[in-house]
Amino acid sequence: MCLSVPMQIEAIEGPRARCTAMGQERWADLMLMEGQMPQVGDYVTIELGFIRRVVPEAEALESHALFAEIARALDGEAPKG
């Protein structure tokens, strides 16, 4: 099993997209996206350097909140809420 943080596409240059999430930036290849080409602003998952699917914004933001909670717990902070 692997965990993937949804990333937001900031720019598309040819067959690649610059994506960001939680302070990180990655370039990913669009080659495997058939039929549903993501656009700037979309959230996507990336596997092995390839964009694999578009993620609904609400799902992406919920994932970000859960990952932030996990990070806080690992840092020994009390959960928020």
TIMI-2910 file (N, C-alpha, C, CB; in pm, 1 decimal, decimal comma, always signed):
<rs>
+----------+----------+----------+----------+----------+----------+----------+----------+----------+----------+----------+----------+------+
!      n_x !      n_y !      n_z !     ca_x !     ca_y !     ca_z !      c_x !      c_y !      c_z !     cb_x !     cb_y !     cb_z ! resn !
+----------+----------+----------+----------+----------+----------+----------+----------+----------+----------+----------+----------+------+
!    +84,4 !   -117,4 !     +0,0 !     +0,0 !     +0,0 !     +0,0 !    +89,0 !   +123,7 !     +0,0 !    -96,0 !     -0,2 !   +121,7 !  Met !
!    +47,4 !   +224,0 !    -74,9 !   +120,3 !   +349,4 !    -72,8 !    +22,9 !   +463,3 !    -45,6 !   +195,9 !   +371,8 !   -205,9 !  Cys !
!    +74,4 !   +569,6 !    +10,6 !     -4,9 !   +688,5 !    +37,0 !    +37,8 !   +796,3 !    -60,8 !    +11,4 !   +736,4 !   +184,1 !  Leu !
!    -58,0 !   +867,5 !   -111,6 !    -28,9 !   +972,7 !   -207,3 !    -98,5 !  +1100,4 !   -163,2 !    -72,9 !   +932,0 !   -349,9 !  Ser !
!    -21,7 !  +1207,4 !   -150,1 !    -77,3 !  +1337,2 !   -115,5 !   -123,7 !  +1403,7 !   -244,4 !    +27,1 !  +1426,0 !    -39,9 !  Val !
!   -250,8 !  +1438,8 !   -255,3 !   -295,9 !  +1508,3 !   -376,1 !   -219,4 !  +1639,6 !   -393,1 !   -448,5 !  +1535,2 !   -370,1 !  Pro !
!   -176,6 !  +1665,0 !   -515,1 !   -101,4 !  +1786,5 !   -545,5 !   -180,9 !  +1871,3 !   -644,1 !    +39,0 !  +1752,4 !   -603,0 !  Met !
!   -163,8 !  +2001,9 !   -634,4 !   -234,6 !  +2093,4 !   -723,8 !   -142,6 !  +2133,2 !   -838,5 !   -284,1 !  +2219,1 !   -647,1 !  Gln !
!   -195,9 !  +2127,2 !   -960,4 !   -117,7 !  +2166,5 !  -1077,6 !   -106,7 !  +2318,4 !  -1081,0 !   -182,3 !  +2112,6 !  -1208,9 !  Ile !
!    +16,5 !  +2366,9 !  -1082,8 !    +44,8 !  +2510,5 !  -1087,9 !    +75,5 !  +2557,4 !  -1230,2 !   +161,9 !  +2544,3 !   -995,9 !  Glu !
!   +133,1 !  +2468,9 !  -1311,1 !   +168,9 !  +2504,6 !  -1448,5 !   +180,5 !  +2377,8 !  -1531,0 !   +301,8 !  +2585,5 !  -1453,1 !  Ala !
!   +151,4 !  +2391,4 !  -1660,5 !   +169,2 !  +2280,7 !  -1754,2 !   +260,4 !  +2329,5 !  -1864,4 !    +32,2 !  +2229,7 !  -1811,7 !  Ile !
!   +367,2 !  +2253,9 !  -1887,3 !   +462,3 !  +2285,6 !  -1993,8 !   +482,5 !  +2160,3 !  -2078,0 !   +598,7 !  +2337,2 !  -1935,5 !  Glu !
!   +420,0 !  +2158,3 !  -2193,9 !   +428,6 !  +2041,3 !  -2280,9 !   +369,2 !  +1920,1 !  -2212,3 !   +573,7 !  +2013,6 !  -2321,0 !  Gly !
!   +444,5 !  +1810,3 !  -2205,7 !   +390,4 !  +1687,6 !  -2146,4 !   +410,0 !  +1677,8 !  -1995,3 !   +453,8 !  +1568,8 !  -2211,5 !  Pro !
!   +451,4 !  +1788,5 !  -1931,8 !   +479,0 !  +1784,7 !  -1787,6 !   +401,1 !  +1892,0 !  -1713,8 !   +628,7 !  +1801,8 !  -1761,0 !  Arg !
!   +375,3 !  +1865,0 !  -1586,8 !   +304,1 !  +1960,3 !  -1502,4 !   +384,8 !  +1984,4 !  -1374,7 !   +161,1 !  +1908,8 !  -1468,7 !  Ala !
!   +388,9 !  +2110,9 !  -1332,7 !   +451,5 !  +2145,7 !  -1204,0 !   +341,0 !  +2145,6 !  -1100,3 !   +525,6 !  +2286,2 !  -1209,5 !  Arg !
!   +359,1 !  +2062,0 !   -997,7 !   +256,3 !  +2042,3 !   -896,4 !   +311,1 !  +2076,4 !   -758,4 !   +204,3 !  +1897,5 !   -899,3 !  Cys !
!   +222,0 !  +2126,7 !   -670,9 !   +262,8 !  +2161,1 !   -535,8 !   +161,7 !  +2107,6 !   -435,0 !   +278,3 !  +2313,0 !   -521,0 !  Thr !
!   +214,0 !  +2078,4 !   -314,8 !   +128,4 !  +2038,9 !   -202,3 !   +210,2 !  +2044,9 !    -75,2 !    +68,8 !  +1896,4 !   -223,0 !  Ala !
!   +153,4 !  +2104,0 !    +27,6 !   +212,1 !  +2104,1 !   +160,6 !   +358,8 !  +2147,8 !   +160,0 !   +199,9 !  +1966,5 !   +221,6 !  Met !
!   +387,5 !  +2251,7 !    +82,5 !   +522,2 !  +2307,5 !    +78,5 !   +621,0 !  +2235,0 !    -11,1 !   +576,0 !  +2310,4 !   +213,7 !  Gly !
!   +575,4 !  +2135,9 !    -84,7 !   +662,7 !  +2059,2 !   -174,4 !   +624,6 !  +2085,3 !   -319,7 !   +654,4 !  +1907,7 !   -143,1 !  Gln !
!   +722,3 !  +2074,0 !   -408,6 !   +698,7 !  +2091,7 !   -552,0 !   +752,9 !  +1971,0 !   -626,7 !   +764,5 !  +2222,6 !   -604,0 !  Glu !
!   +677,8 !  +1924,2 !   -725,4 !   +719,5 !  +1810,6 !   -808,1 !   +682,0 !  +1839,0 !   -952,9 !   +653,9 !  +1677,6 !   -758,8 !  Arg !
!   +763,8 !  +1790,2 !  -1043,8 !   +728,3 !  +1787,9 !  -1185,6 !   +679,5 !  +1646,9 !  -1214,8 !   +850,5 !  +1828,5 !  -1278,9 !  Trp !
!   +570,6 !  +1635,6 !  -1286,9 !   +514,3 !  +1504,5 !  -1317,7 !   +473,8 !  +1498,1 !  -1464,8 !   +393,0 !  +1474,4 !  -1226,9 !  Ala !
!   +480,3 !  +1378,4 !  -1519,3 !   +449,2 !  +1354,2 !  -1660,1 !   +299,8 !  +1331,5 !  -1678,0 !   +528,5 !  +1233,4 !  -1713,4 !  Asp !
!   +243,6 !  +1389,2 !  -1782,6 !   +100,8 !  +1376,0 !  -1813,8 !    +70,8 !  +1260,8 !  -1909,6 !    +49,5 !  +1505,2 !  -1873,3 !  Leu !
!   +172,5 !  +1190,3 !  -1954,9 !   +159,2 !  +1092,3 !  -2062,1 !    +54,1 !   +983,2 !  -2035,1 !   +292,0 !  +1027,8 !  -2086,0 !  Met !
!    +32,6 !   +944,7 !  -1912,1 !    -60,8 !   +835,5 !  -1883,0 !   -205,4 !   +880,4 !  -1865,6 !    -17,0 !   +764,3 !  -1759,5 !  Leu !
!   -230,4 !  +1009,5 !  -1877,3 !   -366,7 !  +1061,5 !  -1860,8 !   -438,0 !  +1061,6 !  -1995,6 !   -364,7 !  +1204,8 !  -1800,1 !  Met !
!   -520,6 !   +961,2 !  -2015,0 !   -596,5 !   +952,6 !  -2139,3 !   -740,5 !   +992,9 !  -2113,3 !   -589,6 !   +810,1 !  -2198,9 !  Glu !
!   -795,6 !  +1073,7 !  -2198,9 !   -935,9 !  +1107,9 !  -2189,9 !   -970,4 !  +1221,4 !  -2095,1 !  -1009,9 !   +990,3 !  -2150,3 !  Gly !
!   -901,8 !  +1231,8 !  -1983,6 !   -931,6 !  +1335,5 !  -1885,7 !   -803,5 !  +1413,0 !  -1856,9 !   -991,0 !  +1274,4 !  -1754,9 !  Gln !
!   -766,4 !  +1502,8 !  -1947,0 !   -644,2 !  +1579,3 !  -1930,0 !   -664,1 !  +1684,4 !  -1821,1 !   -602,0 !  +1645,5 !  -2063,0 !  Met !
!   -583,2 !  +1679,2 !  -1714,5 !   -598,0 !  +1777,3 !  -1607,3 !   -558,0 !  +1917,2 !  -1653,4 !   -514,2 !  +1736,4 !  -1486,7 !  Pro !
!   -609,1 !  +2016,2 !  -1581,8 !   -583,9 !  +2156,2 !  -1612,2 !   -514,8 !  +2222,2 !  -1493,0 !   -716,0 !  +2229,8 !  -1647,3 !  Gln !
!   -456,8 !  +2339,1 !  -1516,5 !   -398,5 !  +2416,7 !  -1407,7 !   -507,9 !  +2440,0 !  -1303,5 !   -338,5 !  +2553,0 !  -1459,5 !  Val !
!   -473,9 !  +2416,7 !  -1176,8 !   -568,9 !  +2431,5 !  -1067,7 !   -628,2 !  +2299,9 !  -1020,7 !   -678,5 !  +2522,7 !  -1109,0 !  Gly !
!   -623,3 !  +2195,5 !  -1104,5 !   -675,1 !  +2064,7 !  -1065,4 !   -582,4 !  +1999,8 !   -962,6 !   -691,1 !  +1973,4 !  -1189,1 !  Asp !
!   -642,3 !  +1914,5 !   -879,5 !   -564,4 !  +1831,8 !   -787,1 !   -547,5 !  +1694,0 !   -850,1 !   -633,9 !  +1821,6 !   -646,2 !  Tyr !
!   -427,7 !  +1638,0 !   -835,2 !   -396,8 !  +1509,3 !   -896,5 !   -314,5 !  +1423,4 !   -800,6 !   -321,2 !  +1529,2 !  -1029,5 !  Val !
!   -311,6 !  +1293,4 !   -828,1 !   -218,5 !  +1205,5 !   -757,6 !   -107,0 !  +1169,8 !   -854,3 !   -290,0 !  +1076,6 !   -702,9 !  Thr !
!    +11,4 !  +1150,7 !   -798,1 !   +130,5 !  +1120,5 !   -877,5 !   +189,6 !   +989,5 !   -827,1 !   +235,7 !  +1236,4 !   -869,3 !  Ile !
!   +219,5 !   +898,9 !   -919,7 !   +283,8 !   +772,7 !   -887,6 !   +402,5 !   +753,8 !   -980,3 !   +184,4 !   +654,3 !   -899,6 !  Glu !
!   +519,0 !   +735,4 !   -921,5 !   +642,0 !   +712,4 !   -997,4 !   +666,7 !   +820,7 !  -1102,1 !   +636,6 !   +576,7 !  -1064,9 !  Leu !
!   +631,6 !   +944,8 !  -1069,4 !   +657,3 !  +1056,1 !  -1159,0 !   +551,2 !  +1080,8 !  -1264,7 !   +785,0 !  +1034,7 !  -1225,4 !  Gly !
!   +442,7 !  +1002,2 !  -1262,0 !   +335,0 !  +1017,1 !  -1359,9 !   +205,8 !  +1057,0 !  -1289,6 !   +314,8 !   +886,2 !  -1439,7 !  Phe !
!   +134,0 !  +1151,7 !  -1346,6 !     +2,4 !  +1186,0 !  -1295,4 !    -91,1 !  +1071,2 !  -1331,0 !    -49,0 !  +1322,8 !  -1353,8 !  Ile !
!   -161,2 !  +1019,0 !  -1227,5 !   -245,2 !   +901,5 !  -1247,4 !   -394,2 !   +932,2 !  -1248,7 !   -216,8 !   +801,6 !  -1140,9 !  Arg !
!   -437,6 !  +1031,5 !  -1169,6 !   -579,8 !  +1063,2 !  -1170,4 !   -603,4 !  +1203,4 !  -1116,1 !   -658,4 !   +960,3 !  -1088,3 !  Arg !
!   -715,9 !  +1259,5 !  -1156,5 !   -761,4 !  +1388,3 !  -1104,2 !   -842,3 !  +1359,8 !   -978,5 !   -846,4 !  +1468,3 !  -1210,8 !  Val !
!   -819,8 !  +1438,6 !   -874,6 !   -887,0 !  +1421,2 !   -746,3 !   -982,0 !  +1539,4 !   -725,5 !   -783,3 !  +1410,3 !   -628,8 !  Val !
!  -1106,4 !  +1514,5 !   -684,6 !  -1196,5 !  +1626,1 !   -654,4 !  -1135,4 !  +1716,1 !   -545,7 !  -1335,7 !  +1573,0 !   -609,0 !  Pro !
!  -1156,4 !  +1846,4 !   -558,9 !  -1095,2 !  +1941,7 !   -466,2 !  -1129,3 !  +1910,9 !   -320,3 !  -1139,6 !  +2082,8 !   -500,4 !  Glu !
!  -1254,6 !  +1880,1 !   -290,9 !  -1294,3 !  +1851,8 !   -152,4 !  -1216,8 !  +1733,1 !    -96,0 !  -1445,2 !  +1824,3 !   -144,4 !  Ala !
!  -1199,0 !  +1629,9 !   -177,0 !  -1122,6 !  +1512,3 !   -134,2 !   -976,4 !  +1548,0 !   -110,6 !  -1133,3 !  +1400,3 !   -238,7 !  Glu !
!   -920,4 !  +1629,5 !   -199,2 !   -779,8 !  +1670,5 !   -185,6 !   -759,1 !  +1750,5 !    -57,9 !   -735,4 !  +1753,4 !   -307,6 !  Ala !
!   -847,6 !  +1844,8 !    -30,1 !   -833,4 !  +1928,3 !    +89,1 !   -853,5 !  +1846,9 !   +216,4 !   -933,0 !  +2044,2 !    +85,0 !  Leu !
!   -943,5 !  +1750,3 !   +212,9 !   -962,1 !  +1661,3 !   +327,7 !   -835,5 !  +1578,4 !   +351,9 !  -1084,1 !  +1568,3 !   +305,1 !  Glu !
!   -775,3 !  +1529,4 !   +244,5 !   -650,3 !  +1454,2 !   +256,6 !   -540,3 !  +1540,6 !   +316,2 !   -606,5 !  +1400,5 !   +120,0 !  Ser !
!   -529,8 !  +1665,6 !   +271,3 !   -427,6 !  +1756,0 !   +325,0 !   -446,9 !  +1775,0 !   +475,6 !   -432,4 !  +1892,8 !   +252,5 !  His !
!   -572,5 !  +1792,1 !   +519,1 !   -600,4 !  +1810,2 !   +661,5 !   -561,8 !  +1685,4 !   +741,3 !   -749,0 !  +1842,9 !   +683,1 !  Ala !
!   -590,8 !  +1566,9 !   +686,8 !   -555,4 !  +1443,1 !   +755,6 !   -405,0 !  +1424,3 !   +763,6 !   -618,4 !  +1324,1 !   +685,8 !  Leu !
!   -333,5 !  +1453,7 !   +655,7 !   -187,9 !  +1441,6 !   +656,8 !   -125,9 !  +1541,7 !   +753,7 !   -131,2 !  +1462,5 !   +515,9 !  Phe !
!   -182,3 !  +1662,6 !   +762,6 !   -132,2 !  +1762,4 !   +858,1 !   -153,6 !  +1713,4 !  +1001,1 !   -202,7 !  +1899,2 !   +836,9 !  Ala !
!   -268,0 !  +1650,4 !  +1026,5 !   -295,2 !  +1595,6 !  +1160,0 !   -196,7 !  +1483,9 !  +1194,5 !   -439,7 !  +1542,8 !  +1167,9 !  Glu !
!   -167,6 !  +1397,8 !  +1098,2 !    -69,1 !  +1290,4 !  +1118,9 !    +67,4 !  +1350,3 !  +1149,5 !    -60,6 !  +1198,1 !   +994,2 !  Ile !
!   +107,2 !  +1452,5 !  +1074,4 !   +237,7 !  +1516,6 !  +1095,5 !   +246,0 !  +1577,8 !  +1235,9 !   +262,3 !  +1625,6 !   +988,2 !  Ala !
!   +136,8 !  +1643,6 !  +1278,7 !   +135,4 !  +1701,4 !  +1413,6 !   +148,9 !  +1591,5 !  +1519,5 !     +5,2 !  +1782,1 !  +1436,6 !  Arg !
!    +79,1 !  +1480,6 !  +1500,1 !    +85,5 !  +1371,1 !  +1595,9 !   +227,5 !  +1313,4 !  +1603,0 !    -15,3 !  +1261,0 !  +1558,0 !  Ala !
!   +291,4 !  +1299,1 !  +1487,7 !   +427,1 !  +1247,5 !  +1485,4 !   +525,6 !  +1343,4 !  +1550,2 !   +469,2 !  +1219,1 !  +1343,5 !  Leu !
!   +492,5 !  +1472,8 !  +1547,0 !   +577,1 !  +1573,3 !  +1611,4 !   +544,8 !  +1590,2 !  +1758,6 !   +562,6 !  +1706,0 !  +1541,0 !  Asp !
!   +446,6 !  +1511,7 !  +1809,2 !   +411,2 !  +1516,5 !  +1949,4 !   +316,1 !  +1627,3 !  +1988,6 !   +531,7 !  +1529,0 !  +2027,9 !  Gly !
!   +250,9 !  +1690,5 !  +1890,2 !   +154,5 !  +1795,3 !  +1920,2 !    +17,1 !  +1734,7 !  +1945,2 !   +148,1 !  +1897,6 !  +1805,9 !  Glu !
!    -61,8 !  +1804,4 !  +2025,6 !   -198,6 !  +1759,6 !  +2052,7 !   -284,6 !  +1781,8 !  +1927,9 !   -258,9 !  +1835,2 !  +2175,8 !  Ala !
!   -380,7 !  +1691,6 !  +1901,9 !   -470,8 !  +1709,7 !  +1786,3 !   -554,1 !  +1835,5 !  +1800,1 !   -563,1 !  +1588,6 !  +1770,5 !  Pro !
!   -583,6 !  +1898,0 !  +1687,7 !   -670,5 !  +2016,8 !  +1687,3 !   -814,3 !  +1971,3 !  +1676,1 !   -634,3 !  +2114,2 !  +1570,4 !  Lys !
!   -903,8 !  +2049,2 !  +1737,0 !  -1046,9 !  +2022,6 !  +1721,1 !  -1104,9 !  +1974,7 !  +1843,2 !  -1073,4 !  +1926,3 !  +1615,0 !  Gly !
+----------+----------+----------+----------+----------+----------+----------+----------+----------+----------+----------+----------+------+
</rs>
